């Protein structure tokens, strides 16, 4: 896989302020005995865009710069990397300062249209993203049942923070049976935004990729994956009606309840070769 060329001269100046995803704690079990373990970290990070407070995200904080980069793109607030001068994360103030070269045209209007989504910790979608979906058309990618099973086995080995501490969601960008990028966070919307930021920063297209999430396949997930140009969405959880409706509109293959040898294809079953039907 060759990423799309990105001009390094136009990349934003970014901090590298990732923190640990889990924290050691002690608890008392049902026998009244102390037990040491881990819990998922949860940190507030407020976005300031050209010194204007925009929104506060709740995150593990492992890849905050990529999270902010992907969030800005998925919200359609910034269209090109060369618009961004810097992304500076400061955990002492729990804030990130995003500086652009020329400001954002029509920012007030975009921020006035806000939808609180069903994402864990509540995700937020700004502007007329629903209307923008009408312009998206995704390629039809063919899958095999055997390939889905191999990918699920590989993905099962990557839920590191969940196995250690619980209380997180994982998302992955995949191609064939390989995981290109895996991110865990307290909300699935944060994890998908971090992967979107990674793709944007590295010039990676989504046309031949598959996106996996441990969370529900909601309208928010379908919108973000469609904007990333990824035609297949896979989850071990369920779906919502609006998520299914949007997948049908833009052509996202929607596979849910995927665990072990079980899965349900809610849209795009004709694109899957059933070559490993369980006995």
Legacy VTK file of the C-alpha trace (Angstrom):
# vtk DataFile Version 3.0
C-alpha trace
ASCII
DATASET POLYDATA
POINTS 279 float
0.000 0.000 0.000
1.382 3.376 -1.026
-0.029 6.421 0.795
-0.963 9.523 -1.126
1.920 11.981 -1.172
1.754 14.676 1.519
3.792 17.865 1.341
5.838 17.920 4.555
6.279 21.677 4.194
2.559 22.149 4.828
2.157 19.850 7.836
1.034 21.596 11.035
3.399 22.052 13.965
2.165 19.522 16.533
3.054 18.524 20.066
3.550 14.875 21.049
1.576 14.822 24.274
0.229 11.269 24.458
-0.409 9.870 27.953
-0.852 6.377 29.411
-4.247 4.803 28.708
-4.683 2.947 32.012
-4.070 3.817 35.653
-3.234 1.461 38.537
-5.813 1.397 41.337
-6.858 -0.719 44.294
-10.363 -1.991 44.963
-12.097 -4.311 47.439
-13.719 -7.481 46.108
-16.860 -9.327 47.186
-14.847 -11.112 49.890
-13.732 -7.837 51.426
-10.197 -8.381 50.177
-8.063 -5.702 48.482
-7.286 -6.250 44.819
-4.909 -4.328 42.588
-5.892 -3.620 39.023
-6.241 -1.000 36.319
-8.917 1.416 35.182
-9.147 3.349 31.932
-7.986 6.934 32.123
-10.532 9.602 31.188
-9.413 13.160 30.579
-11.169 16.307 29.438
-9.588 18.109 26.508
-11.070 21.433 25.423
-10.525 22.525 21.826
-9.721 26.193 21.186
-9.835 27.060 17.500
-8.041 30.348 16.872
-8.540 31.185 20.582
-12.284 30.412 20.427
-13.576 27.640 22.691
-15.338 25.054 20.522
-16.028 21.841 22.454
-14.666 19.618 25.215
-13.872 15.997 24.366
-13.501 13.193 26.895
-10.571 10.979 25.898
-7.930 8.541 27.091
-5.398 11.048 25.812
-3.079 8.540 24.149
-3.020 10.253 20.735
-4.532 13.706 21.300
-3.008 15.421 18.254
-4.371 12.817 15.828
-7.718 12.924 17.633
-8.011 16.690 17.152
-6.817 16.505 13.553
-9.399 13.850 12.688
-12.146 15.645 14.608
-11.550 18.853 12.662
-11.705 17.007 9.364
-14.747 14.871 10.204
-16.609 17.987 11.316
-15.739 19.596 7.963
-14.352 22.608 9.830
-11.003 22.405 8.036
-10.595 21.002 4.536
-6.825 20.991 4.014
-3.759 20.421 6.168
-2.127 23.597 4.892
-4.861 25.641 6.605
-3.542 24.549 10.019
-0.532 26.301 11.492
-0.285 24.379 14.776
-1.966 21.902 17.135
-0.615 22.351 20.660
-1.851 20.119 23.499
-1.336 21.288 27.095
-2.501 18.798 29.728
-1.840 21.257 32.581
-4.740 23.339 31.291
-6.550 20.328 29.733
-6.720 22.204 26.454
-5.534 22.112 22.871
-4.865 25.261 20.873
-5.529 24.913 17.155
-4.164 27.812 15.137
-5.021 28.391 11.482
-3.341 30.703 8.996
-6.451 32.562 7.833
-9.324 31.597 10.136
-12.397 29.492 9.221
-14.925 31.002 6.865
-18.513 30.713 8.096
-17.481 29.290 11.475
-20.354 30.909 13.395
-22.951 29.383 11.088
-21.378 25.943 11.262
-21.189 25.964 15.044
-24.792 27.118 15.338
-25.971 23.822 13.866
-25.078 21.189 16.440
-26.323 17.635 16.970
-25.525 15.646 20.111
-24.989 12.072 18.952
-25.315 8.729 20.725
-21.557 8.285 21.068
-20.206 7.261 24.479
-19.631 10.429 26.456
-21.810 12.072 23.773
-20.281 12.901 20.454
-21.073 16.130 18.667
-21.650 16.732 14.970
-21.554 20.295 13.626
-22.932 21.755 10.441
-24.928 20.188 7.612
-23.088 16.885 7.449
-26.274 14.956 6.707
-26.763 16.982 3.541
-23.114 16.538 2.544
-23.562 12.756 2.517
-25.630 13.019 -0.647
-22.406 13.804 -2.521
-20.554 10.708 -1.278
-20.481 7.543 -3.357
-18.348 4.654 -2.130
-16.839 1.804 -4.160
-18.235 -1.706 -3.865
-15.572 -3.832 -2.179
-15.828 -7.623 -2.351
-15.199 -9.613 0.829
-14.888 -13.288 1.690
-16.358 -14.949 4.754
-13.026 -16.652 5.450
-11.283 -13.284 5.293
-13.749 -11.786 7.777
-13.025 -14.615 10.202
-9.249 -14.161 9.889
-9.566 -10.437 10.494
-11.785 -10.935 13.553
-9.173 -13.262 15.052
-6.440 -10.674 14.488
-8.575 -7.876 15.928
-9.308 -9.880 19.055
-5.619 -9.766 19.924
-5.465 -5.952 19.760
-7.956 -4.888 22.458
-5.114 -4.254 24.912
-6.578 -1.466 27.065
-9.977 -3.178 27.221
-8.448 -6.425 28.484
-6.383 -4.525 31.041
-8.854 -1.929 32.263
-12.209 -2.210 30.467
-14.449 0.816 29.843
-13.047 1.672 26.397
-13.888 1.213 22.728
-11.494 0.121 20.027
-11.419 1.072 16.338
-9.189 -0.201 13.564
-8.376 0.668 9.978
-7.827 -2.562 8.058
-6.873 -3.720 4.591
-7.461 -7.343 3.610
-6.603 -9.222 6.817
-4.113 -6.678 8.151
-4.601 -3.980 10.787
-3.054 -0.717 9.609
-3.936 1.341 12.694
-5.644 0.412 15.977
-6.860 3.023 18.490
-8.678 2.657 21.803
-10.465 5.498 23.615
-13.318 6.108 26.040
-15.658 6.867 23.142
-15.803 5.235 19.732
-16.189 8.667 18.115
-12.793 9.664 19.547
-11.137 6.493 18.281
-12.508 6.949 14.761
-11.431 10.602 14.727
-7.884 9.633 15.743
-7.725 7.188 12.843
-9.136 9.832 10.497
-6.360 12.160 11.648
-3.764 9.459 11.016
-5.105 8.886 7.492
-5.166 12.617 6.740
-1.674 13.248 8.058
-0.232 10.350 6.062
-2.255 10.793 2.872
-3.959 7.392 3.165
-7.155 6.832 1.176
-10.037 4.649 2.361
-11.347 3.182 -0.892
-9.835 -0.284 -0.341
-10.085 -0.358 3.457
-12.382 -1.805 6.121
-13.197 -0.021 9.377
-13.786 -1.971 12.603
-15.300 -0.727 15.832
-16.286 -2.388 19.081
-19.169 0.079 19.459
-22.633 0.396 17.955
-23.015 1.239 14.287
-24.873 4.524 14.697
-25.513 7.321 12.228
-22.397 9.086 13.555
-20.181 6.096 12.783
-21.574 5.722 9.258
-21.164 9.457 8.581
-17.530 9.529 9.714
-16.524 6.350 7.904
-18.221 7.524 4.703
-16.345 10.847 4.905
-13.117 8.888 5.253
-13.996 7.069 2.030
-14.099 3.627 3.689
-16.763 1.352 2.137
-17.018 -1.394 4.803
-17.995 -0.996 8.464
-17.669 -3.946 10.836
-18.656 -4.156 14.509
-18.980 -6.710 17.266
-21.958 -4.689 18.543
-25.367 -3.861 17.036
-26.737 -1.160 14.747
-29.321 1.613 14.880
-32.083 2.311 12.386
-30.563 5.627 11.298
-27.179 3.991 10.919
-28.718 1.424 8.565
-30.655 4.060 6.613
-27.502 6.132 6.043
-25.468 3.058 5.074
-28.028 2.271 2.396
-27.911 5.858 1.107
-24.135 6.068 0.713
-23.336 2.419 0.007
-21.534 1.345 3.200
-21.421 -2.432 3.653
-22.681 -2.883 7.222
-21.679 -5.975 9.235
-22.629 -6.210 12.915
-22.642 -8.709 15.807
-19.330 -9.998 14.455
-17.704 -12.251 17.020
-16.166 -15.668 16.594
-17.938 -17.243 13.617
-21.120 -15.224 13.919
-21.993 -12.032 12.054
-25.031 -10.309 10.573
-24.836 -8.403 7.281
-27.457 -5.641 7.368
-26.435 -4.076 4.057
-24.215 -5.300 1.219
-24.593 -9.085 1.619
-24.325 -9.470 -2.167
-20.695 -8.259 -1.896
-19.665 -11.126 0.394
-18.551 -14.573 -0.818
-19.837 -17.120 1.722
-16.938 -19.536 1.441
-16.575 -20.628 5.081
-20.110 -21.390 6.285
-19.916 -22.971 9.791
-21.142 -26.522 10.100
LINES 1 280
279 0 1 2 3 4 5 6 7 8 9 10 11 12 13 14 15 16 17 18 19 20 21 22 23 24 25 26 27 28 29 30 31 32 33 34 35 36 37 38 39 40 41 42 43 44 45 46 47 48 49 50 51 52 53 54 55 56 57 58 59 60 61 62 63 64 65 66 67 68 69 70 71 72 73 74 75 76 77 78 79 80 81 82 83 84 85 86 87 88 89 90 91 92 93 94 95 96 97 98 99 100 101 102 103 104 105 106 107 108 109 110 111 112 113 114 115 116 117 118 119 120 121 122 123 124 125 126 127 128 129 130 131 132 133 134 135 136 137 138 139 140 141 142 143 144 145 146 147 148 149 150 151 152 153 154 155 156 157 158 159 160 161 162 163 164 165 166 167 168 169 170 171 172 173 174 175 176 177 178 179 180 181 182 183 184 185 186 187 188 189 190 191 192 193 194 195 196 197 198 199 200 201 202 203 204 205 206 207 208 209 210 211 212 213 214 215 216 217 218 219 220 221 222 223 224 225 226 227 228 229 230 231 232 233 234 235 236 237 238 239 240 241 242 243 244 245 246 247 248 249 250 251 252 253 254 255 256 257 258 259 260 261 262 263 264 265 266 267 268 269 270 271 272 273 274 275 276 277 278
